[in-house]
Amino acid sequence: MAHLNLNWTLEKTGFTNENEKRLRVFLTNSLDEFSEGHRGQDRLFSQEADEAGTVKLDTPVMVVLGNPPYSGVSLNKDEWILKKINDYKYTEGVYFNERKHWLNDDYVKFIRLGQDFVDKNKSGVLAYITNHSFLDNPTFRAMRWNLLKSFDKIYIIDLHGSSLKKEITLDGAKDENVFDIMQGVSINIFVKSKPNFSCHCDEHSNQEDSSTRKLTPLAEIFHHDLYGKRKDKFTFLLNNNLYTVPFKKVEPQAPFYFFTPKIFDNKSEYEKGFKINELMEKNVSGIVTMGDGFIINNDKKELFKRINKLVRNEYNKHDLDTKFSLGRNYSKWVLNNISKIIPDENKLIQINYRPFDTRWVYFETNTIWRMRDNIMRHFMNGPNVGLMLCRQQKAGEFHHCFVHRNIVESSYVSNNTSEIGYSFPLYFKPEKENKFAQPNMNMAIVQKIANHIGKQSVTTKQFFSYAISDENNELTPINIFDYIYARLHSPSYREKYKEFLKIDFPRVPYPVNADEFWHYVKVGRRLRKLHLMDGVQSDYQIANFNIAGDNSIDKPKYINIDDEIGKVYINETQYFDNVPLVAWEFYIGGYQPAQKWLKDRKGKALSYDDVIHYQKIIQVLQKTETIMKDIDDIEGKKV
């Protein structure tokens, strides 16, 4: 088809292929290796495969361009390309032991393929439009370093448009994708020059002679952000070229070598704080079921009925795939494990599934894909609290911080695959009775906190003896937890350190003095209790629900009464009245809980308890927003 289309297009220009020579277009999987030993092995497309193999082996390639496929779970697993991708796991010879799943995306493999062609030719241009995640995701740090070493100049036009990141324009308007996809994209042009080859883009290039270039091993990066409507992006691209795009030069810095502009003016100040995962050293990502629709439920009895039906072989694979919307991997796996499942009501455990949404899960090895039992067992059979954070976050602002008291699902604060939630438990339960729970805290950092608030020493035994219920003016694990919780909810903190909060677990400033510490402890305690709904009573003046009906949720929508208050309709006639707009729009992680809680119950009728619970959610969100406004105000002075 490619030959037919190309010949037809060329004929329209007046070109005649008089000698009927074949166009040099070949059918092949570009990501598969070809060697001399492969010649003639493909019986069906032997000549075609051999011709393509000749290009792979022997033909100097100077230009590689295209729009490679994006597929996070790539089926292209040829040993040759996987070995090539392994280069993207080393920076200056140092191996980064990170999640490498995203390096297996097809578009990454095609970038590596194009780079390999240009490297072999010793000069050339690689031009792709791809998923833009590799530009600033920390997982791709070694990939970026490798590209910086391989090429001389890199031009990036970031077209944005990611609904996953909830991207908007700089003035808050909608940012549209140039394709009908959720993933944002970028145009990437990588240039590798011979000593006598230069780009004539004087405005951007800052060219050096060959002797200077040897002293500058990393490529120059030129970046431009393009936000807005799709048609406006197309117009810009049609009316500009490499010489007229207003690129900004990016100075890549270790250890992440970002291809996008970053402002790290507060780096030295930020790094003076303690890192959460250094204070609370033991943490783990939330559990993964691979079958939430089956193994997690609001109704404890209904869930146990399900387990019994499963064991009695009353569900087949088709039932699991359709009735419960499960993927084939989970349904196949759980059916293979039926003989190992012994129904036990004690395995029905409460789980913090989403913000303000506690459900039941059947918690055992043969029904949960990733149990994380080494950490999660400490949230069972007794009081505990945990802090849920994402190591990386894609959204424009940091909201990814929330408390939990039960075992927790990995998407508790975000369902974005790049924003996996990690649980930091406050305590580890003792193995034996009559023993104190052990705080999950590095005592060296605890002592530094003590020094900042005028405590000369912290006795380990005494520190370990405090419990969650202890609310006093001692330096206790729960008070340190509350201090952290308040600082992470500070709007000024989130704005000041927003670039750092996108790329790793947060650092928290040490308190300046005792007054500052105890101020944040009190605020953090209030927020923690609010978010756990401890002592929260329904306020019938907020989100009152007075219209009789069937209470079924159709498509929730917010209708403004004025600039600050509105009605939340759950169907055509019924609504929650007096709902503050700030509560309706409030974010926790990647969710807007006032909206998500209702959407997750679409098609169901709200019970009396559900109505009361939703009223409490609105109240908590409104109070949280009010507290956060004044969180840094200590006796009338902003921190």
C-alpha positions in Angstrom: 0.0 0.0 0.0 2.9 2.4 0.7 4.3 1.8 -2.7 0.9 2.4 -4.4 0.3 5.6 -2.5 3.7 7.0 -3.0 3.7 6.2 -6.8 0.3 7.8 -7.1 1.4 10.9 -5.2 4.6 11.2 -7.3 2.6 10.8 -10.6 0.4 13.7 -9.5 3.6 15.9 -9.5 4.4 14.7 -13.1 7.1 12.2 -12.1 7.4 9.1 -14.3 9.2 6.0 -13.0 10.5 5.1 -16.5 12.7 2.2 -15.3 10.1 1.0 -12.9 12.6 0.9 -10.1 11.1 0.1 -6.7 10.9 2.9 -4.2 13.2 2.3 -1.2 10.3 1.6 1.2 10.4 -1.7 3.0 8.1 -3.8 5.1 9.8 -4.7 8.4 9.7 -4.4 12.1 12.3 -1.7 12.6 12.9 -2.7 16.2 14.0 -6.3 15.3 17.6 -7.0 14.8 18.9 -8.1 11.4 22.3 -9.8 10.8 23.9 -11.7 8.0 22.6 -14.9 9.4 19.0 -13.7 8.9 19.3 -13.4 5.1 16.7 -15.6 3.4 15.1 -16.9 6.6 11.8 -15.2 6.1 10.1 -17.4 3.5 7.0 -15.3 3.0 8.8 -11.9 2.6 12.3 -13.1 2.0 13.4 -10.5 -0.5 11.6 -7.7 1.4 13.2 -8.7 4.6 16.6 -9.0 3.1 16.3 -5.5 1.4 15.2 -4.0 4.8 18.1 -5.8 6.5 20.6 -4.3 4.1 19.4 -0.8 5.1 19.7 -1.8 8.8 23.2 -3.2 8.4 24.9 -1.3 5.6 23.1 1.9 4.6 24.3 5.2 6.0 21.2 6.9 7.4 21.4 10.7 7.9 17.7 11.6 8.5 15.2 9.7 10.7 11.8 11.2 11.1 8.3 10.0 12.1 5.6 9.7 14.6 6.4 6.5 16.4 3.7 4.6 18.3 3.2 5.1 22.1 2.7 2.0 24.1 3.7 1.7 27.7 3.3 -2.1 27.7 5.3 -2.7 24.6 5.1 -6.0 22.7 8.4 -5.2 21.0 10.8 -7.2 23.1 13.6 -8.2 20.7 16.8 -8.8 22.6 18.6 -6.3 20.4 16.4 -3.3 21.2 16.2 -4.2 24.8 20.0 -4.2 25.0 20.0 -0.8 23.3 17.5 0.6 25.8 19.7 -0.6 28.6 22.0 2.4 27.7 19.2 4.6 29.0 19.6 3.3 32.5 23.1 4.7 33.1 24.3 8.2 33.7 28.1 8.7 33.5 28.5 4.9 34.1 26.2 5.0 37.2 23.2 2.7 37.1 19.9 4.1 38.3 17.7 1.5 40.0 14.3 3.0 39.3 11.0 1.9 37.8 12.1 1.1 34.3 8.6 0.2 32.9 8.3 3.5 31.1 11.7 3.0 29.3 10.0 0.1 27.6 7.5 2.3 25.8 7.6 1.9 22.0 8.3 5.6 21.4 11.4 5.4 23.7 12.6 2.4 21.7 12.1 4.3 18.4 14.1 7.2 19.7 16.9 4.8 20.6 16.7 3.2 17.2 17.0 6.6 15.4 19.8 7.6 17.7 21.6 4.4 16.8 21.4 5.1 13.1 22.7 8.7 13.5 25.5 7.6 15.8 26.6 5.0 13.3 26.6 7.6 10.5 28.5 10.1 12.8 26.1 12.9 11.8 22.5 13.4 11.0 19.1 14.5 12.2 16.5 12.7 14.2 13.0 14.3 14.1 10.1 12.7 15.9 6.8 13.8 17.4 6.3 11.7 20.5 4.8 11.4 24.0 6.4 14.4 25.9 6.8 12.5 29.2 10.5 11.9 28.6 11.2 15.6 28.8 10.9 16.0 32.5 10.0 12.7 34.1 12.7 11.7 36.6 12.6 8.1 35.4 14.1 9.3 32.0 17.0 11.1 33.5 19.6 8.6 32.1 17.9 8.6 28.7 18.2 12.4 28.6 21.9 12.3 29.6 22.5 9.7 26.9 20.9 11.9 24.3 22.8 15.0 25.5 26.1 13.1 25.0 25.1 11.8 21.6 23.8 14.9 19.9 25.1 18.5 19.5 21.8 20.4 19.5 18.3 19.5 20.6 15.2 21.5 19.7 12.0 20.8 21.6 8.6 22.2 20.8 6.4 21.0 23.6 2.8 20.9 22.3 1.4 19.9 25.7 -2.3 19.1 25.7 -2.1 16.4 28.3 -5.4 15.6 30.0 -3.5 13.3 32.3 -1.6 16.2 33.7 -4.7 18.4 33.5 -2.7 21.0 31.6 -4.1 24.4 31.0 -2.8 27.6 29.3 -0.8 30.1 31.2 -4.0 32.2 31.6 -6.0 29.3 32.8 -7.8 28.5 29.6 -8.2 25.0 28.1 -5.1 23.5 26.5 -6.0 21.2 23.6 -4.1 18.2 22.2 -3.1 18.2 18.6 -4.2 14.6 18.4 -7.3 12.9 19.9 -5.3 11.4 22.7 -4.9 12.0 26.4 -1.1 12.0 26.4 0.6 15.3 25.7 3.1 15.4 22.8 6.2 17.3 21.7 8.2 17.8 18.5 11.8 16.8 19.1 14.6 17.5 16.7 18.0 16.0 17.6 21.0 17.2 15.5 24.4 15.6 15.3 27.0 17.6 13.4 30.3 16.7 11.8 33.1 19.3 12.6 32.3 21.2 9.4 28.6 21.0 9.8 26.7 23.8 11.6 23.2 24.9 12.1 22.7 28.5 10.8 20.2 29.3 13.5 22.5 32.1 14.9 19.9 33.5 17.3 19.7 30.2 19.2 22.8 28.2 18.5 25.7 30.1 20.2 28.0 28.1 17.9 31.5 27.2 18.9 34.5 26.0 16.9 35.5 22.4 17.0 38.1 22.9 19.7 35.5 24.6 22.0 33.0 21.8 21.3 35.4 19.2 22.7 35.2 21.1 26.0 31.3 21.1 25.9 30.3 17.4 25.9 26.6 18.0 26.4 24.2 19.1 23.7 22.6 22.5 23.7 18.9 22.4 24.3 16.4 24.9 22.8 12.9 24.7 24.1 9.5 26.3 23.3 6.2 25.8 25.0 3.1 25.9 22.8 -0.3 26.0 24.7 -3.8 26.8 23.5 -6.4 25.5 21.1 -5.5 22.9 18.5 -6.2 25.1 15.6 -3.9 27.8 17.0 -1.1 25.3 17.5 -1.5 24.2 13.9 -1.4 27.8 12.7 1.8 28.4 14.6 3.5 25.4 13.2 2.5 26.2 9.7 3.7 29.8 9.9 7.1 29.1 11.6 10.3 27.1 11.1 13.3 26.3 13.1 14.7 29.8 12.6 11.6 31.7 13.7 10.4 29.7 16.7 11.2 31.8 19.8 13.2 29.0 21.6 14.6 29.5 25.1 17.9 27.9 25.9 17.8 25.3 28.7 20.8 24.5 30.8 20.5 20.9 31.8 21.8 20.1 35.3 22.6 16.9 37.2 21.1 14.7 38.4 17.9 15.0 36.3 19.1 16.8 33.1 15.6 18.1 32.4 14.8 19.1 28.8 12.4 21.7 30.0 13.0 25.0 31.8 13.1 24.6 35.6 13.5 27.3 38.3 15.5 25.9 41.2 16.4 29.2 42.8 15.5 27.9 46.3 17.6 24.7 46.0 20.1 25.3 48.8 17.3 26.4 51.1 15.0 23.5 50.2 17.8 20.9 50.7 18.3 22.1 54.3 15.1 20.4 55.2 14.7 16.8 56.1 13.4 14.3 53.4 10.3 12.5 54.3 11.7 9.1 53.3 14.8 9.7 55.3 12.8 10.5 58.5 10.2 7.8 57.9 12.5 5.3 56.2 10.0 2.4 55.8 7.4 3.0 53.2 5.7 1.1 50.4 3.3 1.8 47.5 -0.3 1.0 48.2 -1.8 -2.4 47.4 -2.7 -3.3 43.9 -5.6 -5.7 43.3 -5.8 -5.7 39.4 -9.5 -6.3 40.0 -11.0 -3.5 42.1 -14.4 -4.1 40.6 -14.6 -7.6 42.1 -12.5 -7.7 45.2 -13.3 -4.2 46.7 -16.9 -3.3 47.6 -18.8 -0.8 49.8 -20.9 -3.7 51.2 -19.0 -6.1 53.5 -21.7 -8.8 53.2 -22.0 -8.5 49.4 -18.2 -8.9 49.1 -18.2 -12.1 51.2 -21.0 -13.5 49.1 -18.8 -12.9 46.0 -15.9 -14.8 47.5 -18.1 -17.8 48.3 -19.6 -17.8 44.8 -16.1 -17.7 43.4 -15.0 -20.7 45.5 -18.1 -22.6 44.4 -17.1 -22.0 40.8 -20.3 -19.9 40.1 -18.2 -17.3 38.2 -16.5 -18.1 34.9 -13.9 -16.0 33.1 -16.6 -14.3 31.0 -18.5 -13.3 34.2 -15.5 -11.8 35.8 -14.4 -10.0 32.6 -17.9 -8.5 31.9 -19.9 -8.2 35.1 -17.0 -6.8 37.1 -15.1 -5.2 34.2 -11.9 -7.0 35.0 -8.9 -7.3 32.8 -8.0 -10.7 31.4 -4.8 -11.0 33.5 -6.6 -10.7 36.8 -9.6 -13.0 35.9 -7.2 -15.7 34.7 -5.0 -15.3 37.7 -7.8 -15.4 40.3 -9.5 -18.4 38.6 -6.2 -20.3 38.8 -6.0 -19.6 42.5 -9.6 -20.7 43.4 -8.4 -24.0 45.0 -6.2 -22.0 47.4 -8.9 -19.7 48.6 -10.7 -20.6 51.9 -13.5 -18.1 52.7 -12.8 -16.4 56.0 -14.7 -13.4 57.3 -11.6 -12.3 59.2 -10.0 -11.5 55.9 -12.6 -8.8 55.2 -10.6 -5.6 55.9 -11.5 -1.9 55.6 -9.4 -0.1 53.0 -8.9 3.6 52.3 -9.7 3.4 48.6 -10.1 7.1 47.7 -10.2 10.3 49.7 -13.2 10.0 52.1 -14.1 6.7 50.5 -13.5 3.7 52.8 -14.5 0.3 51.5 -14.0 -3.4 52.1 -11.4 -5.7 50.5 -10.9 -9.4 50.8 -7.3 -9.2 51.9 -5.4 -12.4 51.1 -2.5 -13.6 48.9 -4.7 -15.4 46.3 -7.0 -12.4 45.7 -4.7 -9.4 46.0 -2.1 -8.9 43.2 0.3 -6.9 45.4 -0.5 -7.1 49.1 2.5 -5.0 50.5 1.9 -7.1 53.6 5.2 -6.0 55.3 3.8 -2.5 55.7 0.0 -2.9 55.4 -0.3 -5.4 58.3 0.6 -2.5 60.7 -2.7 -0.8 59.8 -4.8 -3.7 61.0 -5.8 -4.7 64.6 -5.2 -1.4 66.3 -4.8 2.4 65.8 -2.3 3.8 63.4 -2.0 6.6 60.8 -0.1 6.8 57.6 0.9 9.6 55.3 0.2 8.9 51.6 2.5 10.7 49.1 3.6 10.4 45.5 7.3 10.2 44.7 6.6 12.0 41.4 3.6 14.0 40.4 2.6 15.3 37.0 -0.1 17.8 37.9 0.8 21.5 37.8 0.4 21.9 41.5 1.2 19.7 44.5 -1.9 18.3 46.2 -0.6 14.8 46.6 -0.6 14.5 50.4 -3.3 12.8 52.5 -3.7 10.8 55.7 -5.1 7.3 56.1 -5.7 4.9 59.0 -6.5 1.7 57.2 -4.6 -0.3 54.6 -4.5 1.8 51.5 -4.9 1.3 47.7 -2.1 2.6 45.4 -4.4 5.1 43.7 -5.6 6.6 46.9 -4.5 10.1 46.0 -4.1 9.7 42.2 -5.1 7.3 39.5 -2.4 8.6 37.1 0.0 5.7 36.4 3.0 8.1 37.0 1.7 9.1 40.4 1.8 6.0 42.4 0.9 6.5 46.1 3.4 5.5 48.8 2.3 4.9 52.4 4.5 6.1 55.3 3.1 4.5 58.5 3.7 6.3 61.8 4.0 3.1 63.8 5.0 -0.5 63.4 3.0 -2.9 65.6 5.0 -5.0 68.1 5.4 -8.7 67.3 4.7 -9.6 71.0 2.0 -8.5 73.4 2.8 -5.9 76.1 5.4 -4.2 73.9 5.4 -0.6 72.6 4.7 0.0 69.0 7.9 1.2 67.2 7.7 4.7 65.6 8.8 4.7 61.9 11.2 7.6 62.5 14.9 8.1 62.2 16.1 9.1 65.6 19.0 11.2 64.3 16.5 13.5 62.5 14.2 13.5 65.5 17.1 14.7 67.6 17.8 17.5 65.1 14.1 18.6 65.3 14.5 18.5 69.1 17.5 20.8 68.9 15.6 23.3 66.8 12.8 23.6 69.4 15.2 23.7 72.4 15.0 20.1 73.6 18.5 19.0 74.5 18.0 15.3 74.1 15.4 12.7 73.2 15.3 9.4 75.1 14.5 6.6 72.7 12.6 4.6 75.2 10.5 7.6 76.2 9.9 8.6 72.6 8.8 5.1 71.7 6.3 5.0 74.6 4.0 7.7 73.2 0.8 6.8 71.3 -1.4 8.4 68.7 -3.8 9.5 71.4 -1.1 11.5 73.3 -1.8 15.2 72.6 0.6 17.2 74.7 3.5 19.5 74.4 6.1 16.8 74.3 8.1 15.8 71.2 6.1 12.7 70.3 5.8 10.8 67.0 2.2 12.0 66.4 3.3 15.6 67.0 6.1 15.4 64.5 3.6 13.7 62.1 1.2 16.6 62.5 4.0 19.2 62.0 4.8 17.6 58.7 1.2 17.4 57.7 0.7 21.1 58.3 3.8 22.1 56.4 2.9 20.0 53.4 -0.5 21.7 53.3 1.0 25.2 53.4 0.1 27.0 50.1 3.3 29.1 50.3 5.4 26.0 50.8 3.7 24.3 47.8 4.3 27.3 45.6 7.9 28.1 46.7 9.1 24.5 46.2 6.7 23.4 43.4 9.5 22.3 41.0 11.1 20.1 43.7 7.8 18.6 44.7 7.3 17.2 41.2 10.4 15.1 41.1 10.8 13.3 44.4 9.4 12.8 47.9 9.1 16.2 49.7 11.6 17.7 52.0 10.2 19.5 55.1 11.8 22.6 56.7 13.1 22.2 60.2 11.3 24.5 62.6 12.9 27.8 63.3 11.9 27.6 67.0 9.5 26.0 69.4 6.7 28.6 68.7 6.8 27.8 65.0 6.9 24.0 65.7 3.9 24.0 68.0 1.9 26.3 65.8 2.2 23.8 62.9 1.5 20.9 65.2 -1.8 22.4 66.3 -2.8 23.1 62.7 -1.6 19.7 61.4 -3.6 18.0 64.2 -6.7 19.8 63.2 -6.2 18.9 59.6 -5.5 15.3 60.3 -8.6 14.9 62.4 -10.7 16.6 59.8 -9.4 14.4 57.0 -10.0 11.3 59.0 -13.5 12.7 59.9 -12.8 12.3 63.6 -15.6 14.1 65.4 -17.0 15.8 62.3 -20.7 16.3 62.6 -23.1 17.0 59.8 -24.0 20.7 59.4 -27.4 20.9 57.8 -26.7 24.5 56.6 -24.1 23.1 54.3 -25.1 20.8 51.4 -28.6 20.3 52.8 -30.6 17.7 50.9 -34.3 18.4 51.1 -35.9 17.3 47.8 -37.6 13.9 48.0 -37.1 11.3 45.3 -35.3 8.1 44.5 -31.9 9.5 45.4 -30.3 7.8 42.4 -27.2 9.4 40.9 -27.3 10.1 37.2 -24.7 12.7 36.2 -23.6 15.1 39.0 -23.4 18.7 38.0 -22.8 22.0 39.8 -25.1 24.9 39.2 -23.9 28.3 40.6 -26.3 30.3 42.7 -23.7 33.1 43.0 -19.9 33.3 42.8 -19.4 31.3 46.0 -22.4 29.0 46.5 -24.2 26.5 44.2 -26.3 23.4 44.0 -25.0 19.9 43.2 -27.6 18.0 41.2 -27.4 14.2 41.4 -30.3 13.8 38.9 -32.8 16.0 37.2 -34.7 17.0 40.3 -32.6 16.2 43.4 -29.7 18.3 44.6 -27.5 19.2 47.6 -28.0 22.9 48.3 -25.6 25.5 49.6 -22.5 23.8 48.4 -19.4 26.1 48.5 -17.7 26.4 45.1 -14.3 26.0 46.8 -15.4 22.6 48.2 -16.7 21.5 44.8 -13.4 22.4 43.1 -11.0 21.4 45.9 -8.2 19.0 44.9 -6.6 16.2 47.0 -4.0 14.6 44.8 -5.4 14.0 41.4 -9.0 14.0 42.5 -11.7 16.5 43.3 -13.4 14.5 46.1 -16.7 16.4 46.1 -17.1 15.3 42.4 -15.4 12.0 42.4 -17.3 10.5 45.4 -20.5 11.0 43.5 -19.2 9.9 40.1 -18.0 6.7 41.6 -21.6 5.9 42.7 -23.3 6.7 39.4 -26.4 4.6 38.9 -26.8 3.9 42.6 -29.2 5.4 45.1 -27.8 7.3 48.0 -28.8 6.0 51.5 -29.5 8.2 54.5 -25.9 7.5 55.7 -24.5 8.3 52.2 -26.2 11.7 52.3 -24.8 12.5 55.8 -21.4 11.4 54.7 -21.4 13.6 51.6 -22.5 16.6 53.7 -19.5 15.9 55.9 -17.2 15.7 52.9 -18.3 19.2 51.7 -17.9 20.6 55.2 -14.3 19.1 55.6 -13.2 20.4 52.2 -14.5 23.9 53.0 -12.8 24.0 56.4 -9.6 22.6 54.9 -9.5 25.4 52.3 -10.1 28.0 55.1 -7.4 26.5 57.3 -4.9 26.4 54.5 -5.4 30.1 53.8 -4.1 31.0 57.2 -1.8 28.0 57.9 1.4 30.1 57.8 0.1 32.9 60.0 1.7 32.8 63.5 0.3 35.5 65.7 -0.4 37.7 62.7 3.0 37.1 61.1 3.5 35.0 58.0 6.2 32.4 58.1 
